[in-house]
């Protein structure tokens, strides 16, 4: 059994930090909240290290602390959503698009924040933070969410989950049953993604990115599905179907002074692109979903901090 005496807590924490960040992100649906939870986990571990008895590995102990840190943080918070989770899409491409910062919005997770040395483990981490999955998990009550993630992602036993959540094993089984039933109702299978072909996805992204920078709606149409959807956080209005999305994009491209620069990246294990405004300042991060060789969804997050979190500059050189 690993002991704190044999492995300094800080060293062990750094070894599992990426996994803890991904776990806290799956719990909270927010990159910033996940970062805060990971820092709080470390502080709680430091304060409680004298009482660590070695009945589990330090890794398991840290995940237990992280889980309960998230549960506490989420006790009085609304579930985070994407625009599509608020209601039906707009049918008029000319509708007024407005911001609403009062809504608890879902946030993306830039792939660059996961630095694990083992490529295989990094792939697993990134596959488990796909945007559609994170959005679906937000529909689960927090303890159901925790039980499901500990079981399905971390492969913990019912007894380990019960100890973490402070409940009985039968209670854990009930939580899991209800969580799986709720996800089935959400038809998550219809949103499952095939394993990424990174070379193909990058080529497809380059086509979309080039077309977007040029304001070429015909070239965009060639790489998207008929049911393509456009969402932009923090805007409740969203669009679905090329008959609405393409006219909306053409309206955007025709805006006087419209100009954008885009750089390729990845977020949530998916193709992404960072947007820079006409002054070459970081403006937003787009996350795109690929299904059957074309894009089926593009979600824009208007938060410059996400661009720098992705390892990209806050401003491009002139």
C-alpha positions in Angstrom: 0.0 0.0 0.0 1.4 3.4 -1.0 1.9 5.7 2.0 2.2 9.4 2.2 5.6 8.9 3.9 7.0 7.1 0.9 5.5 9.4 -1.8 5.3 13.1 -1.1 1.7 14.3 -1.4 2.6 17.1 -3.9 4.4 14.6 -6.2 1.5 12.2 -6.1 -1.0 15.0 -6.7 0.9 16.2 -9.8 0.8 12.7 -11.2 -3.0 12.5 -11.0 -3.7 16.2 -11.6 -4.9 15.8 -15.2 -7.3 13.1 -14.2 -8.6 15.1 -11.3 -9.2 18.1 -13.6 -11.1 16.0 -16.1 -13.1 14.4 -13.3 -14.0 17.8 -11.8 -14.9 19.1 -15.3 -17.2 16.2 -15.9 -18.8 17.0 -12.5 -19.1 20.7 -12.9 -19.4 21.4 -16.7 -17.0 24.3 -16.2 -13.3 24.5 -16.9 -12.9 27.4 -14.4 -14.9 25.6 -11.7 -12.9 22.4 -12.3 -9.7 24.3 -11.8 -11.0 25.8 -8.6 -12.1 22.4 -7.4 -8.7 20.8 -8.1 -7.0 23.6 -6.1 -9.4 23.1 -3.3 -8.8 19.3 -3.4 -5.1 19.9 -2.9 -5.7 22.2 0.0 -8.1 19.8 1.6 -5.5 17.0 1.1 -2.8 19.0 2.7 -5.0 19.7 5.7 -6.1 16.1 6.0 -2.9 14.3 5.2 -2.1 13.5 8.8 -5.3 11.5 9.1 -4.6 9.5 5.9 -4.5 5.8 7.1 -3.5 4.1 3.9 -6.7 2.0 3.6 -6.7 3.1 -0.1 -4.2 4.4 -2.6 -3.4 8.1 -2.4 -4.9 8.4 -5.9 -8.2 7.0 -4.7 -8.1 9.2 -1.7 -7.5 12.3 -3.8 -10.4 11.4 -6.2 -12.6 10.9 -3.1 -11.7 14.4 -1.9 -12.3 15.9 -5.4 -15.7 14.3 -5.7 -16.9 15.6 -2.4 -15.4 19.0 -3.2 -17.5 19.2 -6.3 -20.6 18.0 -4.6 -20.3 20.7 -2.0 -19.6 23.4 -4.7 -22.6 22.3 -6.7 -25.1 22.1 -3.8 -26.7 25.4 -4.6 -25.9 25.9 -8.3 -28.1 25.5 -11.4 -27.2 23.0 -14.0 -25.0 24.3 -16.8 -26.5 24.4 -20.3 -25.8 25.0 -23.9 -28.3 27.1 -26.0 -29.9 23.9 -27.4 -30.8 22.9 -23.9 -33.0 25.9 -23.4 -35.6 25.3 -26.1 -36.3 25.0 -29.8 -34.0 26.6 -32.5 -34.9 29.8 -34.1 -36.5 29.5 -37.6 -35.7 33.0 -38.7 -32.0 33.7 -39.7 -32.7 37.4 -39.2 -33.8 37.1 -35.6 -32.1 39.3 -33.0 -29.3 37.5 -31.2 -28.7 38.7 -27.6 -26.6 37.8 -24.6 -27.9 36.5 -21.3 -25.2 36.3 -18.6 -27.7 35.3 -16.0 -27.8 31.7 -17.3 -25.3 29.1 -16.0 -23.6 28.2 -19.3 -21.6 25.1 -20.0 -17.9 25.7 -20.7 -15.5 23.8 -22.9 -12.3 22.1 -21.8 -9.2 22.9 -24.0 -7.2 19.8 -24.7 -4.0 21.7 -24.0 -4.8 21.8 -20.2 -4.4 18.0 -20.1 -0.6 17.3 -20.1 -0.4 13.6 -19.1 2.8 11.9 -20.1 1.1 8.7 -21.1 -0.6 9.3 -24.6 -3.0 6.4 -24.1 -4.3 7.8 -20.8 -4.6 11.3 -22.4 -6.8 9.9 -25.1 -9.0 8.3 -22.5 -9.3 11.5 -20.6 -10.2 13.5 -23.7 -12.7 11.0 -25.0 -14.5 11.2 -21.6 -15.1 15.0 -21.9 -16.9 15.1 -25.2 -19.2 18.1 -25.2 -22.4 16.1 -25.8 -21.6 13.9 -22.8 -20.8 16.8 -20.5 -24.1 18.5 -21.5 -26.1 15.3 -20.8 -24.4 14.8 -17.4 -25.7 18.2 -16.3 -29.3 16.7 -16.4 -28.4 14.3 -13.5 -28.7 15.3 -9.9 -25.2 15.8 -8.5 -25.0 12.5 -6.5 -26.3 10.5 -9.4 -23.7 12.2 -11.6 -20.9 11.4 -9.1 -21.9 7.8 -8.8 -22.1 7.3 -12.5 -18.7 8.9 -13.2 -17.0 7.0 -10.5 -18.4 3.7 -11.8 -18.4 4.2 -15.6 -15.2 6.3 -16.0 -13.1 5.4 -13.0 -14.4 1.8 -12.7 -14.9 2.0 -8.9 -16.8 -0.7 -7.1 -20.1 0.0 -5.5 -18.4 -0.2 -2.0 -15.8 2.4 -2.9 -18.5 4.7 -4.3 -20.6 4.2 -1.2 -17.7 5.1 1.1 -17.0 8.3 -1.0 -20.7 9.4 -1.0 -21.4 8.4 2.6 -24.3 6.1 1.6 -25.0 2.3 1.5 -24.2 0.0 -1.4 -27.9 -0.5 -2.2 -28.2 3.3 -2.3 -25.3 3.4 -4.8 -27.0 0.8 -7.0 -30.2 2.9 -6.9 -28.3 6.1 -7.9 -26.7 4.3 -10.8 -30.0 2.8 -12.0 -31.7 6.2 -12.0 -28.7 7.9 -13.7 -28.6 5.4 -16.5 -32.3 5.6 -17.0 -32.2 9.4 -17.3 -29.4 9.2 -19.8 -31.3 6.7 -21.8 -34.3 9.1 -21.9 -31.9 11.8 -23.3 -31.0 9.5 -26.2 -27.3 10.0 -25.7 -26.7 7.1 -28.1 -27.9 9.3 -30.9 -25.0 11.7 -30.1 -22.2 9.2 -29.6 -19.1 10.0 -31.7 -16.8 7.6 -33.5 -13.2 7.5 -32.3 -11.4 10.5 -33.8 -9.4 10.3 -37.0 -7.1 13.2 -36.1 -5.6 13.6 -39.6 -9.1 13.6 -41.3 -10.5 15.9 -38.6 -7.7 18.4 -39.1 -8.2 18.5 -42.9 -11.9 19.0 -42.4 -11.3 21.7 -39.9 -8.9 23.5 -42.2 -11.6 23.6 -44.9 -14.2 25.0 -42.5 -11.7 27.5 -41.0 -10.5 28.7 -44.4 -14.1 29.1 -45.7 -15.2 30.9 -42.5 -12.3 33.4 -42.7 -13.2 34.1 -46.3 -16.9 34.4 -45.6 -17.5 31.6 -48.2 -20.9 30.1 -47.2 -20.8 27.7 -50.2 -17.6 26.1 -49.0 -19.0 25.8 -45.5 -22.0 24.1 -46.9 -19.8 21.5 -48.5 -18.4 20.3 -45.1 -21.6 20.3 -42.9 -24.6 18.1 -42.6 -28.1 19.1 -43.5 -29.1 19.2 -39.8 -26.0 21.3 -38.8 -26.6 23.4 -35.8 -25.0 26.7 -34.6 -24.8 27.8 -31.0 -23.0 30.6 -29.3 -22.6 31.0 -25.6 -23.8 33.3 -24.0 -26.6 33.7 -26.5 -29.9 31.7 -25.9 -30.8 32.0 -29.6 -29.5 29.1 -31.7 -30.1 27.7 -35.2 -30.5 24.2 -36.7 -30.6 23.1 -40.3 -28.6 24.5 -43.3 -31.8 26.4 -44.5 -31.4 28.6 -41.5 -27.7 28.4 -40.5 -26.3 29.3 -44.0 -28.5 32.5 -44.3 -27.5 33.4 -40.8 -23.8 33.0 -41.5 -24.2 35.0 -44.8 -25.8 37.8 -42.7 -22.8 37.7 -40.3 -20.3 37.8 -43.2 -22.1 40.8 -44.7 -21.7 42.9 -41.5 -19.8 46.1 -42.3 -16.2 45.7 -41.1 -16.6 42.0 -40.4 -13.2 40.3 -40.2 -11.9 37.4 -38.3 -8.7 35.3 -37.9 -8.9 31.7 -36.8 -6.3 29.2 -35.5 -6.9 25.5 -35.3 -6.8 23.7 -31.9 -8.7 21.1 -30.0 -11.1 21.1 -27.1 -13.2 18.4 -25.4 -11.3 15.9 -27.6 -12.9 17.5 -30.7 -11.7 19.8 -33.5 -11.8 23.4 -32.3 -10.7 26.9 -33.5 -9.7 30.0 -31.7 -11.2 33.3 -33.1 -9.5 36.7 -33.1 -11.3 39.9 -33.8 -10.3 42.7 -36.3 -7.8 44.0 -33.8 -6.2 40.5 -33.7 -7.2 40.1 -30.0 -8.4 36.7 -28.8 -12.2 36.6 -28.9 -13.7 33.1 -28.7 -13.3 29.4 -28.9 -15.3 27.2 -31.3 -15.8 23.5 -30.6 -17.0 21.4 -33.6 -18.6 18.0 -33.7 -17.8 15.5 -36.5 -20.2 12.7 -37.4 -20.0 10.6 -40.5 -17.3 12.7 -42.2 -18.9 16.2 -41.8 -19.6 18.7 -39.1 -22.9 18.4 -37.4 -22.5 21.1 -34.8 -20.5 24.2 -34.1 -20.6 25.8 -30.6 -19.0 29.1 -30.0 -17.8 30.2 -26.6 -17.2 34.0 -26.3 -14.5 33.9 -23.7 -11.0 35.1 -24.6 -9.5 33.3 -21.6 -10.4 30.0 -23.3 -8.0 30.9 -26.1 -5.1 31.4 -23.9 -6.0 28.2 -21.9 -5.7 26.4 -25.2 -2.1 27.5 -25.4 -2.7 30.2 -28.0 -1.6 33.9 -27.9 -3.9 36.6 -26.4 -3.1 38.7 -29.5 -1.7 37.8 -32.9 1.2 39.7 -34.4 0.3 42.3 -37.0 
